[in-house]
Every structure is written in C-alpha cells, then in structure tokens.
Amino acid sequence: MAKALLGYVGGSDPRVLSEMRRLQQRVQDLESELVRMQAENDALTAAVRHDGDSLLDSIDVSKAEPALA
C-alpha cells in the first residue's frame, strides 16, 4: 500500500523523483511567500490602525462636500 501511495510500482523513476523534488521546492517557496505576505499584511494593518484614527479625527464632517453623482 505504501508503494501505491508514493506512486511507484517497480522502482524509482528519475522523472517522478525529479518532479516530486520540484513540487516540494515549489511548496516551500509558496509557504515562504505566504509567511512574508502575512507579515507584510500585519504591518500594514498595524499602520492603518495607528494612522487611521488620526486621519478620521482630522475630517470635519460639517464641512464635507456631497459626492458627485
């Protein structure tokens, strides 16, 4: 059963091993990219929270102009 799960019957096919290594590397690359993007998103979220309050406080609603339709 283990052989069937790994995808080979009679022996190691170099093409299959090469493809498996390539796919494993691609998964690692995507995981690294995901971690980087999550960190960047967290930093941007923190910056918006910090700067967002002062931006909203600076808007004078009584002097706001209507949106053009």
Residue pairs with C-beta under 8 A, 6 or more apart in sequence:
3 9
7 16
8 16
